[in-house]
Amino acid sequence: MSTLLKDIYSPNFYNRLAASLEKVLPSFDKQKFISLVLTENFELKELKERMRHTTQALHAFMPANFAEAAELLPTTITQLKADGFGEGRLEFLFLPDYIETYGLNHYENSIKLLEHVTQYITCEFAIRPFLRHYYEPTLAQMLVWSGHEKYQVRRLASEGSRPRLPWAMAVPALKKDPTPIFPILENLKADPSEIVRRSVANNLNDIAKDHPNLVVQTATQWKGASKETDALIKHGCRTLLKQGHPEILTHYGLSAKNVILSGFEVNTPVVPIGGNLEFVFKVKNEQSANQIIRVEYAVYYLKQNNTYAKKVFKISERLFLPLEEVTITRQQSFKRITTRTFYPGGHRLGLILNGEEKAVKSFDLVSK
């Protein structure tokens, strides 16, 4: 069985899908649909290409009039559910993609359809072009959605308005000025759904990358509202914490003044690509009172142009008793991954206690 994500779009999937579609689309031809999707170059297509390819194949059997097509999609979803296709399956991202591709010039129909479809499969990506083309009315609609009875629609309001939503179309206006997002987040900060609250945290984290002071202000305003909201804020401030932002460190009472690092050793000064970096160190609370200590490390990855890309990893954040000292041993994998290329040569490892980098050591990464 394939482990590639793109292979969720498989011949078996298309055969099952076609069996459902022929029950609801008057002009549907199963064999023709299969031949349209499983073309000679299908295997070469990546995940998003296969999704769009499926969208286009579906369009061949949909009414040319988008208003008529919009009426068929909810019926299609009902049939898919009846045929055992549950909610949230990535294969069905082609449904919101259909709205994005063919409904952009039909705002009213498309917005209503997005509200319905997102309850079956997220429309967070499909909403982005509508934000760009109909900025103010779409934001106003998302504010309304933040009070919707269905958590999937409330999540669309938050996730779809993220300034830096991964793998999605950019919305430059939101990166430049995220203040229109805050009424939406305010409505959702105490949402009963953890999935929605996590989306709010991710939105705040996006905003923090361009407007850290706005997020610090929000953290101050929301502090103590509830245990769940406090956890949301902490997750939304994760980038600021990793950056050692002074105000957010103060907000969480994280001072490096009486935190002592000792015994820092790199046990594997030469690491083969595919192997592990191993290191050990001690952390001590030197004061005679309890203290929260956040322990992190930074890997300075050597880049192709001989500069470094810094990535911070959290180890722990907990209460240390007066004069408590602990020894910490860790490994960092250099197994080959698709999201990062490793380059042989000198790398660096930094240890960070309560936002302050206390020490840096070097190690070499070598090819096997």
VEXBALO-982066 format. One record per residue (C-alpha): residue in three letters; residue number from 1; x, y, z. Coordinates in pm, 1 decimal, m for minus. Layout:
// residues N
+-----+-----+----------+----------+----------+
! res !   n !        u !        v !        w !
+-----+-----+----------+----------+----------+
! ALA ! NUM !        X !        Y !        Z !
...
+-----+-----+----------+----------+----------+
//
This chain:
// residues 368
+-----+-----+----------+----------+----------+
! res !   n !        u !        v !        w !
+-----+-----+----------+----------+----------+
! MET !   1 !      0.0 !      0.0 !      0.0 !
! SER !   2 !    131.8 !    346.1 !    m90.7 !
! THR !   3 !    231.8 !    579.9 !    189.7 !
! LEU !   4 !    225.1 !    889.3 !    m32.6 !
! LEU !   5 !    m47.8 !   1134.6 !     65.9 !
! LYS !   6 !   m129.7 !   1207.3 !   m296.8 !
! ASP !   7 !   m240.8 !    845.2 !   m338.8 !
! ILE !   8 !   m559.1 !    912.6 !   m144.6 !
! TYR !   9 !   m667.7 !    988.4 !   m502.0 !
! SER !  10 !   m654.2 !    626.0 !   m618.2 !
! PRO !  11 !   m846.9 !    421.6 !   m876.6 !
! ASN !  12 !  m1042.5 !    261.1 !   m593.6 !
! PHE !  13 !  m1141.2 !    603.8 !   m459.3 !
! TYR !  14 !  m1256.4 !    723.2 !   m801.7 !
! ASN !  15 !  m1462.0 !    410.4 !   m860.2 !
! ARG !  16 !  m1639.3 !    453.5 !   m526.5 !
! LEU !  17 !  m1683.9 !    826.0 !   m588.2 !
! ALA !  18 !  m1827.8 !    766.2 !   m934.9 !
! ALA !  19 !  m2078.8 !    518.0 !   m791.9 !
! SER !  20 !  m2205.8 !    795.1 !   m563.6 !
! LEU !  21 !  m2202.7 !   1069.3 !   m826.7 !
! GLU !  22 !  m2409.9 !    872.5 !  m1076.6 !
! LYS !  23 !  m2691.0 !    863.2 !   m819.9 !
! VAL !  24 !  m2720.7 !   1243.4 !   m798.9 !
! LEU !  25 !  m2586.0 !   1400.9 !  m1119.9 !
! PRO !  26 !  m2833.8 !   1366.7 !  m1407.0 !
! SER !  27 !  m2575.2 !   1380.1 !  m1686.6 !
! PHE !  28 !  m2309.0 !   1171.1 !  m1512.9 !
! ASP !  29 !  m2124.5 !    903.4 !  m1708.8 !
! LYS !  30 !  m1916.6 !    680.7 !  m1483.0 !
! GLN !  31 !  m1681.4 !    543.5 !  m1748.4 !
! LYS !  32 !  m1620.9 !    885.0 !  m1899.2 !
! PHE !  33 !  m1546.9 !   1029.2 !  m1552.6 !
! ILE !  34 !  m1292.9 !    754.5 !  m1479.6 !
! SER !  35 !  m1123.1 !    814.7 !  m1814.4 !
! LEU !  36 !  m1108.2 !   1189.3 !  m1744.2 !
! VAL !  37 !   m936.6 !   1148.4 !  m1408.5 !
! LEU !  38 !   m708.8 !    849.0 !  m1469.0 !
! THR !  39 !   m511.2 !    997.4 !  m1756.4 !
! GLU !  40 !   m168.7 !    880.4 !  m1876.9 !
! ASN !  41 !     13.9 !   1142.3 !  m1669.7 !
! PHE !  42 !   m201.1 !   1099.5 !  m1356.6 !
! GLU !  43 !     76.9 !    924.9 !  m1162.4 !
! LEU !  44 !    303.9 !   1225.3 !  m1214.8 !
! LYS !  45 !     59.5 !   1466.7 !  m1052.8 !
! GLU !  46 !    116.5 !   1577.4 !   m693.8 !
! LEU !  47 !   m157.2 !   1608.2 !   m429.7 !
! LYS !  48 !   m288.5 !   1956.2 !   m514.8 !
! GLU !  49 !   m263.9 !   1882.8 !   m886.6 !
! ARG !  50 !   m475.8 !   1570.4 !   m841.4 !
! MET !  51 !   m728.9 !   1767.2 !   m638.5 !
! ARG !  52 !   m766.0 !   2032.5 !   m910.4 !
! HIS !  53 !   m770.0 !   1760.5 !  m1177.6 !
! THR !  54 !  m1064.2 !   1599.3 !   m994.5 !
! THR !  55 !  m1239.5 !   1935.1 !   m973.2 !
! GLN !  56 !  m1210.6 !   1980.3 !  m1347.6 !
! ALA !  57 !  m1331.1 !   1627.9 !  m1418.8 !
! LEU !  58 !  m1636.7 !   1682.9 !  m1199.1 !
! HIS !  59 !  m1710.4 !   2009.6 !  m1380.6 !
! ALA !  60 !  m1760.2 !   1818.6 !  m1705.1 !
! PHE !  61 !  m2082.5 !   1675.1 !  m1558.0 !
! MET !  62 !  m2208.5 !   1979.0 !  m1367.9 !
! PRO !  63 !  m2447.6 !   2245.7 !  m1500.3 !
! ALA !  64 !  m2272.7 !   2538.2 !  m1669.5 !
! ASN !  65 !  m2486.3 !   2772.6 !  m1461.3 !
! PHE !  66 !  m2314.1 !   2794.8 !  m1122.5 !
! ALA !  67 !  m2639.1 !   2859.4 !   m935.5 !
! GLU !  68 !  m2768.0 !   2522.5 !  m1059.9 !
! ALA !  69 !  m2438.2 !   2352.3 !   m973.5 !
! ALA !  70 !  m2455.9 !   2504.1 !   m625.8 !
! GLU !  71 !  m2784.0 !   2325.7 !   m565.2 !
! LEU !  72 !  m2633.7 !   1988.6 !   m655.7 !
! LEU !  73 !  m2332.5 !   1994.4 !   m421.3 !
! PRO !  74 !  m2530.6 !   1965.4 !    m93.1 !
! THR !  75 !  m2724.6 !   1674.8 !   m245.7 !
! THR !  76 !  m2395.1 !   1517.2 !   m347.3 !
! ILE !  77 !  m2261.4 !   1545.0 !      9.4 !
! THR !  78 !  m2576.1 !   1379.8 !    144.5 !
! GLN !  79 !  m2524.3 !   1090.9 !    m96.2 !
! LEU !  80 !  m2154.4 !   1061.2 !     m9.7 !
! LYS !  81 !  m2242.3 !   1030.2 !    358.3 !
! ALA !  82 !  m2504.1 !    766.4 !    278.7 !
! ASP !  83 !  m2240.2 !    571.5 !     86.7 !
! GLY !  84 !  m1999.8 !    564.6 !    380.9 !
! PHE !  85 !  m1778.5 !    863.5 !    307.9 !
! GLY !  86 !  m1743.2 !   1029.4 !    648.1 !
! GLU !  87 !  m1671.9 !   1393.8 !    724.3 !
! GLY !  88 !  m1327.5 !   1550.2 !    704.9 !
! ARG !  89 !  m1165.1 !   1318.9 !    448.1 !
! LEU !  90 !   m892.4 !   1503.1 !    258.3 !
! GLU !  91 !   m996.0 !   1344.6 !    m70.5 !
! PHE !  92 !  m1299.5 !   1570.2 !    m72.0 !
! LEU !  93 !  m1104.3 !   1894.6 !    m73.8 !
! PHE !  94 !  m1203.0 !   1904.0 !   m440.6 !
! LEU !  95 !  m1553.9 !   2006.8 !   m331.5 !
! PRO !  96 !  m1450.5 !   2344.8 !   m183.7 !
! ASP !  97 !  m1198.8 !   2370.9 !   m467.5 !
! TYR !  98 !  m1492.5 !   2348.5 !   m708.2 !
! ILE !  99 !  m1649.4 !   2652.4 !   m539.6 !
! GLU ! 100 !  m1319.0 !   2841.3 !   m550.0 !
! THR ! 101 !  m1256.6 !   2755.3 !   m914.9 !
! TYR ! 102 !  m1601.3 !   2809.4 !  m1065.0 !
! GLY ! 103 !  m1787.7 !   3022.5 !   m811.7 !
! LEU ! 104 !  m1563.5 !   3325.0 !   m760.2 !
! ASN ! 105 !  m1785.1 !   3542.0 !   m977.6 !
! HIS ! 106 !  m2096.4 !   3426.3 !   m791.9 !
! TYR ! 107 !  m2038.9 !   3559.7 !   m442.0 !
! GLU ! 108 !  m2379.2 !   3511.0 !   m280.4 !
! ASN ! 109 !  m2425.0 !   3153.4 !   m397.9 !
! SER ! 110 !  m2067.0 !   3062.9 !   m316.0 !
! ILE ! 111 !  m2069.9 !   3203.2 !     38.3 !
! LYS ! 112 !  m2383.7 !   3007.5 !    123.9 !
! LEU ! 113 !  m2229.9 !   2698.0 !    m29.0 !
! LEU ! 114 !  m1901.7 !   2737.9 !    162.0 !
! GLU ! 115 !  m2098.4 !   2754.4 !    486.7 !
! HIS ! 116 !  m2265.5 !   2424.5 !    401.6 !
! VAL ! 117 !  m1968.5 !   2238.2 !    253.8 !
! THR ! 118 !  m1726.3 !   2326.2 !    535.3 !
! GLN ! 119 !  m1943.2 !   2115.4 !    766.1 !
! TYR ! 120 !  m1834.5 !   1815.8 !    555.5 !
! ILE ! 121 !  m1483.2 !   1912.4 !    448.6 !
! THR ! 122 !  m1297.1 !   2228.6 !    550.5 !
! CYS ! 123 !  m1327.3 !   2529.5 !    322.3 !
! GLU ! 124 !  m1038.0 !   2718.9 !    483.3 !
! PHE ! 125 !   m843.5 !   2724.2 !    155.8 !
! ALA ! 126 !  m1139.4 !   2798.4 !    m70.5 !
! ILE ! 127 !  m1241.1 !   3106.4 !    129.7 !
! ARG ! 128 !   m909.8 !   3281.5 !     59.3 !
! PRO ! 129 !   m979.1 !   3407.1 !   m295.3 !
! PHE ! 130 !  m1313.7 !   3543.3 !   m174.1 !
! LEU ! 131 !  m1128.3 !   3735.5 !     98.3 !
! ARG ! 132 !   m902.6 !   3883.9 !   m166.6 !
! HIS ! 133 !  m1178.5 !   3972.2 !   m413.6 !
! TYR ! 134 !  m1457.6 !   4063.2 !   m168.5 !
! TYR ! 135 !  m1254.3 !   4166.8 !    134.6 !
! GLU ! 136 !  m1501.3 !   4360.5 !    349.9 !
! PRO ! 137 !  m1819.3 !   4155.2 !    284.7 !
! THR ! 138 !  m1631.1 !   3828.2 !    336.3 !
! LEU ! 139 !  m1481.4 !   3946.5 !    665.4 !
! ALA ! 140 !  m1827.4 !   4060.1 !    774.0 !
! GLN ! 141 !  m1963.4 !   3715.1 !    686.4 !
! MET ! 142 !  m1683.6 !   3545.0 !    879.1 !
! LEU ! 143 !  m1772.8 !   3753.3 !   1183.6 !
! VAL ! 144 !  m2130.2 !   3623.8 !   1151.6 !
! TRP ! 145 !  m1995.9 !   3269.7 !   1114.4 !
! SER ! 146 !  m1805.6 !   3307.7 !   1441.7 !
! GLY ! 147 !  m2145.4 !   3280.5 !   1611.9 !
! HIS ! 148 !  m2267.2 !   2981.8 !   1407.3 !
! GLU ! 149 !  m2413.8 !   2677.0 !   1582.9 !
! LYS ! 150 !  m2181.6 !   2437.1 !   1399.0 !
! TYR ! 151 !  m1819.8 !   2427.8 !   1517.5 !
! GLN ! 152 !  m1692.5 !   2361.3 !   1163.4 !
! VAL ! 153 !  m1835.7 !   2695.6 !   1047.1 !
! ARG ! 154 !  m1694.9 !   2877.3 !   1350.8 !
! ARG ! 155 !  m1356.3 !   2722.2 !   1276.4 !
! LEU ! 156 !  m1380.5 !   2843.5 !    915.6 !
! ALA ! 157 !  m1416.1 !   3198.3 !   1048.8 !
! SER ! 158 !  m1090.9 !   3167.9 !   1242.5 !
! GLU ! 159 !   m883.1 !   2934.2 !   1026.5 !
! GLY ! 160 !   m983.6 !   3097.7 !    700.2 !
! SER ! 161 !   m883.6 !   3442.8 !    825.7 !
! ARG ! 162 !   m531.6 !   3343.5 !    934.2 !
! PRO ! 163 !   m279.7 !   3589.2 !    788.1 !
! ARG ! 164 !    m29.0 !   3310.9 !    716.0 !
! LEU ! 165 !   m244.8 !   3001.9 !    661.4 !
! PRO ! 166 !     m3.9 !   2727.6 !    538.9 !
! TRP ! 167 !    m49.5 !   2596.8 !    182.8 !
! ALA ! 168 !   m312.1 !   2863.0 !    118.4 !
! MET ! 169 !   m345.0 !   3171.5 !    m98.8 !
! ALA ! 170 !   m198.8 !   3476.2 !     76.4 !
! VAL ! 171 !   m420.7 !   3763.8 !    187.5 !
! PRO ! 172 !   m175.7 !   4057.8 !    199.4 !
! ALA ! 173 !   m429.7 !   4294.1 !    357.5 !
! LEU ! 174 !   m454.4 !   4071.9 !    666.3 !
! LYS ! 175 !    m77.8 !   4046.6 !    700.9 !
! LYS ! 176 !    m49.1 !   4424.3 !    677.8 !
! ASP ! 177 !   m336.3 !   4499.8 !    915.8 !
! PRO ! 178 !   m480.8 !   4207.5 !   1115.8 !
! THR ! 179 !   m704.5 !   4423.6 !   1336.3 !
! PRO ! 180 !  m1025.8 !   4320.0 !   1148.0 !
! ILE ! 181 !   m959.4 !   3961.3 !   1260.8 !
! PHE ! 182 !   m974.7 !   4038.6 !   1633.4 !
! PRO ! 183 !  m1356.2 !   4067.2 !   1664.1 !
! ILE ! 184 !  m1376.5 !   3716.5 !   1518.6 !
! LEU ! 185 !  m1115.4 !   3583.4 !   1762.8 !
! GLU ! 186 !  m1283.0 !   3763.8 !   2051.8 !
! ASN ! 187 !  m1604.0 !   3574.5 !   1979.2 !
! LEU ! 188 !  m1418.3 !   3243.6 !   1968.1 !
! LYS ! 189 !  m1164.8 !   3272.4 !   2250.8 !
! ALA ! 190 !  m1390.1 !   3073.0 !   2486.8 !
! ASP ! 191 !  m1541.2 !   2844.2 !   2223.8 !
! PRO ! 192 !  m1663.2 !   2509.5 !   2361.9 !
! SER ! 193 !  m1477.1 !   2328.7 !   2081.7 !
! GLU ! 194 !  m1106.9 !   2265.8 !   2139.1 !
! ILE ! 195 !  m1061.6 !   2246.5 !   1760.9 !
! VAL ! 196 !  m1191.9 !   2602.8 !   1727.2 !
! ARG ! 197 !   m980.8 !   2730.5 !   2018.0 !
! ARG ! 198 !   m670.6 !   2575.6 !   1863.7 !
! SER ! 199 !   m752.9 !   2756.4 !   1539.3 !
! VAL ! 200 !   m775.5 !   3085.2 !   1730.8 !
! ALA ! 201 !   m432.9 !   3012.3 !   1882.3 !
! ASN ! 202 !   m287.1 !   2943.8 !   1536.9 !
! ASN ! 203 !   m434.6 !   3269.4 !   1409.8 !
! LEU ! 204 !   m274.2 !   3461.9 !   1697.1 !
! ASN ! 205 !     56.3 !   3290.3 !   1629.2 !
! ASP ! 206 !     36.4 !   3400.5 !   1265.2 !
! ILE ! 207 !    m33.8 !   3759.7 !   1370.3 !
! ALA ! 208 !    257.1 !   3752.2 !   1616.5 !
! LYS ! 209 !    505.3 !   3700.7 !   1332.8 !
! ASP ! 210 !    425.3 !   4043.5 !   1187.3 !
! HIS ! 211 !    260.4 !   4231.1 !   1475.9 !
! PRO ! 212 !    395.7 !   4094.2 !   1804.7 !
! ASN ! 213 !    273.5 !   4386.6 !   2013.6 !
! LEU ! 214 !    m88.4 !   4323.2 !   1912.9 !
! VAL ! 215 !    m63.1 !   3967.3 !   2039.0 !
! VAL ! 216 !    106.4 !   4075.2 !   2362.7 !
! GLN ! 217 !   m180.0 !   4319.4 !   2419.1 !
! THR ! 218 !   m432.7 !   4045.6 !   2351.2 !
! ALA ! 219 !   m257.0 !   3807.3 !   2590.5 !
! THR ! 220 !   m278.9 !   4073.1 !   2861.2 !
! GLN ! 221 !   m647.0 !   4144.8 !   2794.2 !
! TRP ! 222 !   m751.1 !   3777.3 !   2785.4 !
! LYS ! 223 !   m538.3 !   3659.2 !   3078.6 !
! GLY ! 224 !   m737.8 !   3477.6 !   3343.7 !
! ALA ! 225 !  m1061.3 !   3460.4 !   3143.8 !
! SER ! 226 !  m1061.4 !   3081.1 !   3183.3 !
! LYS ! 227 !   m823.5 !   2787.7 !   3200.8 !
! GLU ! 228 !   m901.1 !   2707.0 !   2837.0 !
! THR ! 229 !   m842.9 !   3064.1 !   2719.5 !
! ASP ! 230 !   m513.5 !   3082.3 !   2909.6 !
! ALA ! 231 !   m400.7 !   2764.3 !   2732.1 !
! LEU ! 232 !   m511.9 !   2913.4 !   2398.8 !
! ILE ! 233 !   m306.6 !   3228.1 !   2462.3 !
! LYS ! 234 !      1.8 !   3026.6 !   2555.4 !
! HIS ! 235 !    m21.6 !   2828.1 !   2232.9 !
! GLY ! 236 !    m82.1 !   3146.6 !   2034.9 !
! CYS ! 237 !    234.7 !   3300.7 !   2182.8 !
! ARG ! 238 !    459.2 !   3003.6 !   2104.3 !
! THR ! 239 !    658.5 !   3184.5 !   1835.1 !
! LEU ! 240 !    712.4 !   3486.6 !   2061.3 !
! LEU ! 241 !    828.2 !   3255.6 !   2340.1 !
! LYS ! 242 !   1071.3 !   3078.1 !   2107.8 !
! GLN ! 243 !   1201.1 !   3417.0 !   1993.7 !
! GLY ! 244 !   1255.5 !   3522.7 !   2356.3 !
! HIS ! 245 !   1028.7 !   3825.6 !   2315.4 !
! PRO ! 246 !   1093.7 !   4030.3 !   2633.0 !
! GLU ! 247 !    734.3 !   4137.4 !   2697.1 !
! ILE ! 248 !    587.8 !   3791.2 !   2659.3 !
! LEU ! 249 !    859.7 !   3645.7 !   2883.0 !
! THR ! 250 !    766.0 !   3904.9 !   3145.4 !
! HIS ! 251 !    397.1 !   3824.3 !   3092.1 !
! TYR ! 252 !    465.0 !   3461.8 !   3188.6 !
! GLY ! 253 !    712.2 !   3546.3 !   3465.2 !
! LEU ! 254 !   1004.2 !   3382.6 !   3285.3 !
! SER ! 255 !   1327.2 !   3541.1 !   3408.2 !
! ALA ! 256 !   1668.9 !   3396.8 !   3325.3 !
! LYS ! 257 !   1844.0 !   3589.3 !   3602.3 !
! ASN ! 258 !   1867.3 !   3307.3 !   3859.3 !
! VAL ! 259 !   1869.8 !   3013.6 !   3618.9 !
! ILE ! 260 !   2207.9 !   2843.6 !   3585.9 !
! LEU ! 261 !   2330.8 !   2619.9 !   3304.9 !
! SER ! 262 !   2621.8 !   2383.3 !   3363.7 !
! GLY ! 263 !   2770.7 !   2058.8 !   3234.6 !
! PHE ! 264 !   2678.8 !   2127.4 !   2873.6 !
! GLU ! 265 !   2839.9 !   1863.0 !   2652.3 !
! VAL ! 266 !   2782.6 !   1748.8 !   2295.9 !
! ASN ! 267 !   2828.3 !   1371.7 !   2316.1 !
! THR ! 268 !   2834.7 !   1329.2 !   1938.0 !
! PRO ! 269 !   3056.1 !   1608.3 !   1795.3 !
! VAL ! 270 !   3042.4 !   1434.2 !   1455.7 !
! VAL ! 271 !   2694.0 !   1332.3 !   1338.4 !
! PRO ! 272 !   2627.8 !   1135.7 !   1017.1 !
! ILE ! 273 !   2329.7 !   1247.0 !    811.2 !
! GLY ! 274 !   2060.4 !   1001.6 !    913.6 !
! GLY ! 275 !   2194.8 !    979.4 !   1268.8 !
! ASN ! 276 !   2128.2 !   1159.9 !   1597.0 !
! LEU ! 277 !   2290.5 !   1450.1 !   1775.5 !
! GLU ! 278 !   2320.1 !   1366.9 !   2147.0 !
! PHE ! 279 !   2379.7 !   1622.8 !   2419.2 !
! VAL ! 280 !   2354.5 !   1664.5 !   2795.8 !
! PHE ! 281 !   2336.7 !   1958.1 !   3037.4 !
! LYS ! 282 !   2225.9 !   2063.6 !   3384.2 !
! VAL ! 283 !   1972.7 !   2329.0 !   3481.4 !
! LYS ! 284 !   1955.3 !   2478.7 !   3830.6 !
! ASN ! 285 !   1716.1 !   2717.7 !   3999.8 !
! GLU ! 286 !   1966.4 !   2918.0 !   4202.5 !
! GLN ! 287 !   1716.3 !   3119.7 !   4402.8 !
! SER ! 288 !   1552.6 !   3024.4 !   4733.5 !
! ALA ! 289 !   1200.5 !   3038.2 !   4589.2 !
! ASN ! 290 !   1006.1 !   2834.9 !   4337.7 !
! GLN ! 291 !   1058.9 !   2937.0 !   3977.6 !
! ILE ! 292 !    910.7 !   2839.5 !   3641.8 !
! ILE ! 293 !   1188.1 !   2745.5 !   3399.8 !
! ARG ! 294 !   1132.6 !   2702.8 !   3026.2 !
! VAL ! 295 !   1401.5 !   2482.7 !   2869.9 !
! GLU ! 296 !   1465.1 !   2495.4 !   2495.0 !
! TYR ! 297 !   1742.6 !   2429.7 !   2250.2 !
! ALA ! 298 !   1821.5 !   2581.6 !   1911.5 !
! VAL ! 299 !   1975.8 !   2405.5 !   1615.1 !
! TYR ! 300 !   2157.0 !   2636.0 !   1376.2 !
! TYR ! 301 !   2128.0 !   2444.0 !   1049.1 !
! LEU ! 302 !   2398.4 !   2513.7 !    792.3 !
! LYS ! 303 !   2245.0 !   2633.4 !    466.5 !
! GLN ! 304 !   2376.1 !   2592.6 !    113.3 !
! ASN ! 305 !   2501.0 !   2955.6 !    109.6 !
! ASN ! 306 !   2699.4 !   2901.3 !    433.4 !
! THR ! 307 !   2456.0 !   3099.4 !    648.3 !
! TYR ! 308 !   2248.9 !   2945.6 !    926.4 !
! ALA ! 309 !   1878.5 !   2876.8 !    974.6 !
! LYS ! 310 !   1783.7 !   2871.9 !   1342.7 !
! LYS ! 311 !   1506.6 !   2643.7 !   1468.6 !
! VAL ! 312 !   1404.1 !   2633.4 !   1835.1 !
! PHE ! 313 !   1274.1 !   2317.9 !   2003.8 !
! LYS ! 314 !   1100.6 !   2314.6 !   2341.7 !
! ILE ! 315 !   1206.0 !   2053.1 !   2596.9 !
! SER ! 316 !    993.0 !   2147.8 !   2896.3 !
! GLU ! 317 !    843.0 !   2426.1 !   3103.1 !
! ARG ! 318 !    780.6 !   2346.5 !   3469.0 !
! LEU ! 319 !    815.1 !   2459.3 !   3827.1 !
! PHE ! 320 !   1160.4 !   2418.1 !   3980.7 !
! LEU ! 321 !   1184.6 !   2404.9 !   4359.0 !
! PRO ! 322 !   1435.5 !   2625.7 !   4545.3 !
! LEU ! 323 !   1792.7 !   2528.7 !   4449.3 !
! GLU ! 324 !   1663.8 !   2233.1 !   4243.3 !
! GLU ! 325 !   1902.7 !   2103.0 !   3978.9 !
! VAL ! 326 !   1823.9 !   1852.2 !   3705.0 !
! THR ! 327 !   2029.5 !   1676.2 !   3439.5 !
! ILE ! 328 !   1876.9 !   1665.9 !   3092.2 !
! THR ! 329 !   1984.8 !   1439.1 !   2806.3 !
! ARG ! 330 !   1841.8 !   1482.6 !   2458.8 !
! GLN ! 331 !   1874.0 !   1363.4 !   2100.6 !
! GLN ! 332 !   1805.1 !   1554.8 !   1782.0 !
! SER ! 333 !   1739.8 !   1351.5 !   1468.7 !
! PHE ! 334 !   1910.0 !   1423.3 !   1138.3 !
! LYS ! 335 !   1710.9 !   1161.5 !    953.2 !
! ARG ! 336 !   1640.4 !   1272.0 !    597.7 !
! ILE ! 337 !   1302.4 !   1445.8 !    563.9 !
! THR ! 338 !   1121.5 !   1609.0 !    273.8 !
! THR ! 339 !   1083.0 !   1947.3 !    446.8 !
! ARG ! 340 !   1452.8 !   2012.4 !    510.8 !
! THR ! 341 !   1776.9 !   1949.6 !    323.6 !
! PHE ! 342 !   2080.3 !   1879.0 !    541.2 !
! TYR ! 343 !   2418.0 !   2011.4 !    429.8 !
! PRO ! 344 !   2744.2 !   1861.8 !    557.9 !
! GLY ! 345 !   2963.9 !   2096.7 !    759.1 !
! GLY ! 346 !   2974.2 !   2286.6 !   1083.5 !
! HIS ! 347 !   2645.0 !   2329.4 !   1268.9 !
! ARG ! 348 !   2567.2 !   2483.6 !   1607.0 !
! LEU ! 349 !   2359.5 !   2392.2 !   1910.5 !
! GLY ! 350 !   2234.4 !   2654.1 !   2156.6 !
! LEU ! 351 !   2069.3 !   2605.9 !   2496.0 !
! ILE ! 352 !   1796.8 !   2849.9 !   2595.3 !
! LEU ! 353 !   1666.2 !   2895.9 !   2950.7 !
! ASN ! 354 !   1367.9 !   3126.7 !   3002.5 !
! GLY ! 355 !   1425.7 !   3289.0 !   2666.2 !
! GLU ! 356 !   1796.8 !   3357.9 !   2711.2 !
! GLU ! 357 !   2054.2 !   3164.6 !   2510.9 !
! LYS ! 358 !   2304.5 !   3057.8 !   2775.2 !
! ALA ! 359 !   2560.6 !   2870.0 !   2564.2 !
! VAL ! 360 !   2638.2 !   2756.5 !   2209.9 !
! LYS ! 361 !   2852.8 !   2463.8 !   2096.8 !
! SER ! 362 !   2954.6 !   2339.6 !   1753.4 !
! PHE ! 363 !   2922.2 !   1997.9 !   1590.6 !
! ASP ! 364 !   2987.3 !   1862.5 !   1244.2 !
! LEU ! 365 !   2732.3 !   1698.5 !   1018.7 !
! VAL ! 366 !   2888.0 !   1455.3 !    770.7 !
! SER ! 367 !   2766.3 !   1246.9 !    479.5 !
! LYS ! 368 !   2763.7 !    872.6 !    533.9 !
+-----+-----+----------+----------+----------+
//
